Amino acid sequence: MRFYESAEELGLPVFFHSGSADGLESILSYGQPYLLDEVARTFPELKIVIGTMGVPFVEQTLSMAAKHKNVYADLTINPSRVWQVYNTVIAAHEQGVMDKLLFGSGYPQGKAEECIETLLGFNKLLGDTNLPAVPRGNIRNIIERNTLELLGIKKDLAKPEQKEISSNA
């Protein structure tokens, strides 16, 4: 808890990645996003990012983002799993947390361009079905949002570091 207190005081976001759930050694119970509820409640100014949507606990991640103003989710796109992307984005749209999703490519699994295409193009796959769609503007907002600003990360680009040149050089 001291770590979270320090991060909150410094205005630093904390990124949680549950790792891969594929390995036999992985302990799924440690990666459940609801375990961050106490941290989010105790440190309401601490920006918390749940990596890769907390897979395989996507619904818990969406619930945490909906419950806490300081909890966000990294929507890492896997271009080979379009159906998973569709279901995740639809669920986020239905829960009203599209503004809490942060774009991620999961590089090297996916290149940014491929991931953007996957995200922008999945509505086209619906064709003449009756499946719900997400407004394109909401999807574009995920890609175009200023994540650094949203997370309170300030980078002063106007004053690049200047190295002093020694007169003895």
Disulfide bonds with the S-S distance in Angstrom:
none
